[in-house]
Structure formats: C-alpha cells, structure tokens
Amino acid sequence: MLGSPVHQPLASSMRQILSFAHFSDPHLPLPSGRPGRLRDLAGKRLLGYLSWRRKRHGVHRPDVLAALLADMSGHALDHVVVTGDLVNIALPDEFERARAWLEQLGTPDGVSVVPGNHDATVAMPWQTGIGLWQPWMESDGGGAGFPFVRVRGPVAFIGVSTAVPSPPLLAIGTVGRDQAARLAEALDRAGRDGLFRVVLMHHPPMMIHGTARTALTDRREVQAVLRRCGAELVLHGHHHREHLGYLPGPGDAAIPVIGVPSASAAAHGHTQPARWIRFTVAGLEGGWHLGAEVRGFVEGGFQTTSRFAIGYEARAAA
C-alpha cells in the first residue's frame, strides 16, 4: 500500500495550488456476444478476446468504474489524467465507444489521456484508432503528436506514448529515440518556466511487477532523460498494481514514480481492486509540496486507503 515516503510541513506561504486525479487502465467492457466482424477477430485480437471471455470480463467491471467516477465527482478537481488501456483488443468500434466515454468524462481541456498497449493491440489507422482521442491528447494550442504538453496552473502535464503493436503474448511498450529527444526538450522548457512537471506514460520507466515480456523496452534511455533533465513526478498504469518507486534526477534529486491498479478492477484472486489518487500540488517559496489521497474500492464504494506527501526543496532550475 502506498505510504508516506517523505514529509514536508505545509507552509503558510503556499500558493499556486492545483488538484488533479490520476487513474489508469479502465478497460471499457467489450459488448456481449462476438464483437465486430469475424475477420477482425484474428491473431492477437483473438487471443485478447478469448482472455476477456474466460477471465478478464469478471475482473474489469463497469460498475466498479462507474463507482470510481462517481467518487471522483465528489472531490474538487482541476484536472483528470488517464494513463492508458481504455480498450481491450483495439477493435474499431472500441475506439468510438471510448471517445464517447471520454466525452462523458470531461472536456478535452479538463482531461488528459495517453494510450497503452491494449490500445495498440494491432496497428490501426490513426484517424479510426487512437487518433479519435486526439482532443484529449493535444498540446496547448492544438499541437498534435507525443509528447504533448499541457500547462494547468503551476503544473505541466507531459504525455508520453509507449503504445506500440507487439507480437502475441507480449505487452511491451516503447518510447522511441525521437520521442525521447522531444521529451527532453519539453522537460527542459517546463523546468526553465518553473513548472511542476508531471510525466504521464502507460508503461513505467523502470522494471516492476513483471518481466521483459511486459516492460518498456527503452526504459534505460528514458531513465537517462529523466536523470539529465529532471521531473517532479511520473505517473503510470499497466501492471494493475499499486506502485511507488524513485528514479534518480539531476544532482541528488529523486523522482517519484507512481502507478495505480486498473480503474475497473474488483478484487479477484491476486488482482488488486481499483484505486485512484487525488494529488494536490502547492507551490512554496522554497519549492513544492505534493499531497496525495489514495481512494480504493471496497464492495459498495470507494474510501480513503492512505495519504502521503512528498516535499521538494527547490524548484527545477535551468
């Protein structure tokens, strides 16, 4: 369970406060019966469909996801971030239904999304696949492509895509050399602007809860970017488990890396039930204060399972 790694008392000079929610891996349900055209259920899609019918439909429950969203609506939030795996086997109508779900979740200005490996189960044309979600993945001013940069108050949300098609039985992700270079530029620019930099990605930039079969293939390259350029927080999903770790940043800085279980998961065997986190970023004279409230699913609703805070002694400097 996420605990309290670092503490810093709140100062009376707090300013620039922003509250946002993070959840991941909603895995919106496939319709009952055989979905899509028969020719669409081939290769990796077929394996994913069989997995859904055998087990995963009982783990990822729409009532749990609905309860999570209802719980979120009872909290004051300035922004919402979703770190991938909106769909299951990347059928064309899944992307359309996910767009309709995003429209209900919030406006593109108020919600940021990055895709996950299930969203790239197979290669899909941009305009009929992940591109349907582009309004929620655009940089300020309408710029397309990854990483996107969206500034909300004192926070720069920097969205990285790790979503790439992979062979059957693999759930890997890749950032790629070009995107990693653009990520470094975005981090440097946001740091010079004195912003609290939150990196959003589906696969964690470190090996956790798994093997190379499910990992980020170029995690060492991403770690090198973070070590050189810095960031205040990295948020991810993918492994359907709580996670709190650290990666080295510039100098002696440590960058928190935080993941959450699936937003639609009920307790099922070793599956962790759904979590979402309400973060509060406060700018202080001497740095930043990050507060976090973890809200977890129990049958009947969500409740606070833990709280923690992380203090930052100084803002990122150019």
HELIX and SHEET records of a PDB file:
HELIX    1   1 LEU A   38  ASP A   40  5                                   3    
HELIX    2   2 GLY A   43  SER A   51  1                                   9    
HELIX    3   3 TRP A   52  ARG A   56  3                                   5    
HELIX    4   4 HIS A   57  VAL A   59  1                                   3    
HELIX    5   5 PRO A   62  SER A   73  1                                  12    
HELIX    6   6 PRO A   92  LEU A  105  1                                  14    
HELIX    7   7 HIS A  118  ALA A  120  5                                   3    
HELIX    8   8 TRP A  126  THR A  128  5                                   3    
HELIX    9   9 ILE A  130  TRP A  136  5                                   7    
HELIX   10  10 ARG A  177  ARG A  192  1                                  16    
HELIX   11  11 ALA A  212  THR A  214  5                                   3    
HELIX   12  12 ARG A  219  CYS A  229  1                                  11    
SHEET    1   A 6 VAL A 111  VAL A 114  0                                        
SHEET    2   A 6 HIS A  79  THR A  83  1                                        
SHEET    3   A 6 ARG A  15  PHE A  23  1                                        
SHEET    4   A 6 ARG A 275  LEU A 284 -1                                        
SHEET    5   A 6 GLY A 287  VAL A 298 -1                                        
SHEET    6   A 6 GLY A 301  TYR A 312 -1                                        
SHEET    1   B 6 PHE A 148  ARG A 152  0                                        
SHEET    2   B 6 VAL A 155  GLY A 159 -1                                        
SHEET    3   B 6 PHE A 196  LEU A 200  1                                        
SHEET    4   B 6 LEU A 233  HIS A 236  1                                        
SHEET    5   B 6 ALA A 254  GLY A 259  1                                        
SHEET    6   B 6 HIS A 243  PRO A 248 -1                                        
END                                                                             
